[in-house]
Amino acid sequence: MAEPTNRTERFPETADIETSSEDYASRFAGPTGRWMLSVQEHITTGMLAAPPQATILDVGGGHGQLAAPLSAMGCKVTVLGSDESCRTRIEPLIGKGLCKFKVGNVVKLPFPDKAFDHVISFRLLPHCARWQDLVSELCRVARGTVIVDYPTTRSLNVLSPAMFGAKKKIEKNTRPFTLFKHADVSAEFARCNFTLLKRRGEFFVPMVAHRMLRFPLLSALVEGCTRLLGLNALFGSPVILQMRRMTDEEIARLKAKAEKKKRKR
C-alpha cells in the first residue's frame, strides 16, 4: 500500500486514509465480509437506481466498496480521497477508465455547486469530527441526492463503548466511532435544504456478532427474519440514509410556515 504523503498535513479530516487501506479491507475479507458488503451494495444501488452516465461523487470512497458496482452500472464515478494513497484499492478501476480519482479536502470539496447528480459517502461520517461541515459540503455539490451511512444510537450499537475491548480483540483493527441520532443527522441536512427520501437499517444484529459467527448463510437467514419483522427498519445499524434536494417551492413553503409560526409567538 502506498504510504500517506505530507499532502494530508493541510487537510483537517483524513479518516478515509485508514478506510482506504488494505488493513481496513481485511475486515471484509472472507464469506461473511463479502455478504456484509453485498447487503450494503444492494441497498445503495437500489436507492440510486441511477441511469447510465449519471455522475456520482464518492467522498472517502477509496475503499472501493461502491465505486466498482456503480461503475458497472454505467455511472460516471469520481472518488475523492484526502491523500494520493487512497487510490490504491481502486487503481484497477482508474486504469480501465471506469473511475476518476481526485485528492482533496473532504470538508471543503474542490468542486463547484451542484457538480454531480448524486453524492455518496460511506465509512466516513462516524470518524469525522467536523461531520456537520462534511454534510454541508456533500449537499453543496449534489444536484439530486446525497447518501451516507452511520451507526445509530437506536440500535444494539448503543452497547459499543462497553463492548469496545472485546470488539477490538475480534476485529483487531476496529476504531472508536460516533453514534448518531436520526434527528441530529436529518436536522443537519435540513439546514442545507435537503429532506428525507429513504432510510434503511442494514443489520439488526451487530456486525461484530456476524463476524464471530462466521456463517454468512445463517447470518442472512437471521437478518432476513428480523427484516420481515420490521426490526431492521426500527433498530438496524449502520443506517443508510438518502436525502434529496428540496425544490424551490418546498423551500418557500417551509419559510412561509416558519414565518407564520414566528408571528404567532
C-alpha positions as CSV (number, residue, x, y, z in Angstrom):
1,M,0.0,0.0,0.0
2,A,1.3,3.5,-0.8
3,E,2.3,5.5,2.2
4,P,0.4,8.6,3.0
5,T,2.1,11.7,1.7
6,N,2.6,15.0,3.5
7,R,-0.2,16.4,1.4
8,T,-2.6,15.4,4.2
9,E,-1.0,18.0,6.5
10,R,-3.1,20.7,5.0
11,F,-6.4,18.7,5.4
12,P,-8.2,18.7,8.8
13,E,-10.1,15.4,8.3
14,T,-8.3,12.3,6.9
15,A,-10.2,9.3,8.3
16,D,-10.5,7.9,4.8
17,I,-6.8,7.2,4.6
18,E,-7.4,4.3,7.1
19,T,-10.7,3.1,5.4
20,S,-8.9,3.1,2.0
21,S,-6.1,0.8,3.3
22,E,-5.6,-2.9,2.8
23,D,-5.7,-3.4,6.6
24,Y,-9.2,-2.0,6.7
25,A,-10.3,-4.1,3.7
26,S,-9.2,-7.2,5.7
27,R,-12.2,-6.6,7.9
28,F,-14.4,-7.5,5.0
29,A,-12.3,-10.5,3.8
30,G,-13.9,-13.9,3.6
31,P,-17.5,-15.0,3.1
32,T,-19.0,-13.1,6.0
33,G,-17.3,-9.8,4.9
34,R,-18.4,-10.3,1.3
35,W,-22.0,-10.9,2.5
36,M,-22.0,-7.7,4.6
37,L,-20.8,-5.7,1.6
38,S,-23.4,-7.3,-0.6
39,V,-26.1,-6.0,1.8
40,Q,-24.7,-2.5,1.6
41,E,-24.4,-2.7,-2.2
42,H,-27.9,-4.0,-2.7
43,I,-29.5,-1.2,-0.5
44,T,-27.4,1.6,-2.1
45,T,-27.8,0.7,-5.7
46,G,-31.5,0.2,-5.1
47,M,-31.7,3.7,-3.7
48,L,-29.9,5.3,-6.5
49,A,-31.4,3.4,-9.4
50,A,-29.2,5.8,-11.3
51,P,-29.4,5.8,-15.1
52,P,-26.3,5.1,-17.1
53,Q,-24.0,8.1,-17.4
54,A,-25.2,9.6,-14.1
55,T,-22.4,11.4,-12.4
56,I,-21.6,10.2,-8.8
57,L,-19.1,11.6,-6.4
58,D,-17.9,9.1,-3.8
59,V,-16.3,11.1,-0.9
60,G,-13.8,9.0,1.0
61,G,-14.6,6.1,-1.3
62,G,-11.0,4.8,-1.7
63,H,-12.1,1.6,0.0
64,G,-13.8,0.7,-3.4
65,Q,-16.9,-0.8,-1.7
66,L,-19.2,1.0,-4.0
67,A,-17.1,2.5,-6.8
68,A,-16.9,-0.9,-8.5
69,P,-20.6,-1.7,-8.6
70,L,-21.6,1.8,-9.5
71,S,-19.1,1.9,-12.4
72,A,-20.5,-1.5,-13.5
73,M,-23.9,0.1,-13.7
74,G,-22.5,2.6,-16.2
75,C,-22.3,5.6,-13.8
76,K,-19.5,8.1,-14.1
77,V,-17.9,7.8,-10.7
78,T,-15.4,10.2,-9.2
79,V,-13.7,9.2,-5.9
80,L,-12.4,12.0,-3.6
81,G,-9.7,11.0,-1.2
82,S,-7.7,13.0,1.2
83,D,-4.3,11.5,0.1
84,E,-2.9,10.0,-3.0
85,S,-2.6,6.7,-1.1
86,C,-6.4,6.5,-1.1
87,R,-6.4,5.4,-4.7
88,T,-4.5,2.2,-4.2
89,R,-7.5,-0.1,-3.9
90,I,-9.4,1.4,-6.8
91,E,-6.3,1.6,-9.1
92,P,-7.7,-1.2,-11.4
93,L,-10.9,0.9,-12.0
94,I,-8.9,4.0,-12.6
95,G,-6.6,2.2,-15.0
96,K,-9.5,0.9,-17.1
97,G,-11.1,4.4,-17.2
98,L,-14.1,3.3,-15.1
99,C,-13.5,5.7,-12.3
100,K,-11.7,9.0,-11.7
101,F,-9.8,9.9,-8.6
102,K,-9.0,13.3,-7.1
103,V,-7.2,14.3,-3.9
104,G,-8.9,16.9,-1.9
105,N,-10.3,18.2,1.5
106,V,-13.4,16.2,2.5
107,V,-14.8,19.2,4.4
108,K,-14.0,21.7,1.6
109,L,-14.6,19.8,-1.6
110,P,-12.8,21.0,-4.7
111,F,-15.9,21.1,-6.9
112,P,-18.5,23.8,-7.8
113,D,-22.0,23.8,-6.5
114,K,-24.3,21.1,-7.9
115,A,-21.5,19.5,-9.8
116,F,-22.8,15.9,-9.5
117,D,-26.1,14.1,-9.9
118,H,-25.6,12.2,-6.7
119,V,-23.0,12.3,-3.9
120,I,-22.3,9.4,-1.6
121,S,-20.0,8.9,1.5
122,F,-19.6,5.6,3.3
123,R,-17.4,4.7,6.3
124,L,-16.6,8.4,6.9
125,L,-19.3,10.3,8.8
126,P,-18.8,8.4,12.2
127,H,-15.0,9.1,12.1
128,C,-15.2,12.8,11.1
129,A,-15.0,15.3,13.9
130,R,-16.3,18.0,11.7
131,W,-19.2,15.9,10.4
132,Q,-21.5,18.9,10.1
133,D,-19.1,20.5,7.6
134,L,-18.9,17.2,5.7
135,V,-22.7,17.1,5.4
136,S,-22.8,20.7,4.2
137,E,-20.2,20.0,1.5
138,L,-21.9,16.8,0.3
139,C,-25.1,18.7,-0.1
140,R,-23.5,21.7,-1.8
141,V,-22.0,19.7,-4.7
142,A,-25.1,17.4,-5.2
143,R,-27.8,18.2,-7.7
144,G,-30.1,15.4,-6.7
145,T,-29.5,13.2,-3.7
146,V,-26.9,12.5,-1.0
147,I,-26.4,9.1,0.5
148,V,-24.4,8.5,3.7
149,D,-24.1,5.7,6.3
150,Y,-23.8,6.0,10.0
151,P,-24.2,3.9,13.2
152,T,-27.2,4.9,15.3
153,T,-27.9,5.1,19.0
154,R,-31.2,3.5,18.2
155,S,-29.6,0.0,17.9
156,L,-27.6,-2.6,19.8
157,N,-24.6,-0.4,18.9
158,V,-25.5,1.7,21.9
159,L,-23.6,-1.0,23.8
160,S,-20.4,-0.4,21.7
161,P,-18.5,1.7,24.4
162,A,-18.8,-1.2,26.9
163,M,-18.0,-3.8,24.3
164,F,-15.1,-2.0,22.6
165,G,-12.4,-4.1,24.2
166,A,-14.0,-7.4,23.2
167,K,-14.8,-6.0,19.7
168,K,-11.1,-5.0,19.2
169,K,-10.0,-8.5,20.1
170,I,-12.2,-9.9,17.4
171,E,-11.8,-7.3,14.7
172,K,-8.2,-6.3,15.6
173,N,-8.3,-3.0,13.6
174,T,-11.6,-1.5,14.8
175,R,-11.7,2.2,15.8
176,P,-13.8,4.3,18.1
177,F,-16.7,5.9,16.2
178,T,-19.6,8.3,16.8
179,L,-23.1,7.0,17.3
180,F,-25.8,9.4,15.8
181,K,-29.4,10.2,16.5
182,H,-31.5,10.2,13.3
183,A,-32.9,13.6,14.3
184,D,-29.4,15.2,14.6
185,V,-28.3,13.9,11.1
186,S,-31.6,14.9,9.5
187,A,-31.5,18.4,11.1
188,E,-28.1,19.0,9.6
189,F,-29.3,18.0,6.2
190,A,-32.4,20.2,6.6
191,R,-30.1,23.2,7.2
192,C,-28.8,22.6,3.7
193,N,-32.4,22.3,2.3
194,F,-32.3,18.5,1.9
195,T,-35.2,16.3,3.1
196,L,-35.6,12.6,3.8
197,L,-36.1,10.3,0.8
198,K,-35.2,6.9,2.3
199,R,-33.6,5.4,5.4
200,R,-32.6,1.7,5.7
201,G,-31.1,-0.2,8.6
202,E,-28.5,-2.7,7.4
203,F,-28.2,-5.2,10.3
204,F,-30.3,-5.8,13.4
205,V,-27.5,-8.0,14.9
206,P,-24.2,-6.1,15.4
207,M,-21.7,-6.7,12.7
208,V,-19.1,-8.0,15.2
209,A,-21.6,-10.8,16.1
210,H,-21.9,-11.8,12.5
211,R,-18.1,-11.8,12.3
212,M,-17.9,-14.0,15.3
213,L,-20.5,-16.4,13.9
214,R,-18.5,-16.9,10.6
215,F,-21.6,-18.4,9.0
216,P,-23.0,-16.0,6.4
217,L,-25.9,-18.2,5.4
218,L,-27.2,-18.3,9.0
219,S,-26.5,-14.5,9.3
220,A,-28.5,-13.9,6.2
221,L,-31.3,-16.0,7.5
222,V,-31.4,-14.2,10.8
223,E,-31.3,-10.8,9.2
224,G,-34.0,-11.8,6.7
225,C,-36.3,-12.7,9.6
226,T,-35.5,-9.5,11.6
227,R,-36.1,-7.5,8.4
228,L,-39.5,-9.1,7.9
229,L,-40.4,-8.3,11.5
230,G,-39.5,-4.7,10.9
231,L,-36.6,-4.8,13.4
232,N,-34.0,-3.6,10.9
233,A,-36.1,-0.6,10.0
234,L,-36.5,0.3,13.6
235,F,-33.2,-0.7,15.1
236,G,-30.9,-1.6,12.3
237,S,-27.3,-0.2,12.0
238,P,-25.4,1.1,10.2
239,V,-28.2,3.2,8.7
240,I,-28.0,4.1,5.0
241,L,-29.7,7.4,4.6
242,Q,-30.7,9.0,1.3
243,M,-31.6,12.7,1.3
244,R,-32.8,14.7,-1.7
245,R,-32.5,18.4,-2.5
246,M,-35.7,20.3,-1.9
247,T,-37.4,22.2,-4.7
248,D,-37.7,26.0,-4.6
249,E,-41.4,25.6,-4.0
250,E,-40.8,23.4,-1.0
251,I,-38.2,25.7,0.5
252,A,-40.6,28.7,0.0
253,R,-43.4,26.8,1.8
254,L,-41.1,25.9,4.7
255,K,-40.0,29.5,5.0
256,A,-43.6,30.8,5.0
257,K,-44.6,28.2,7.6
258,A,-41.7,29.3,9.8
259,E,-42.6,33.0,9.5
260,K,-46.2,32.2,10.3
261,K,-45.2,30.3,13.4
262,K,-42.9,33.2,14.4
263,R,-45.6,35.8,14.2
264,K,-47.9,33.7,16.4
265,R,-45.4,33.8,19.3
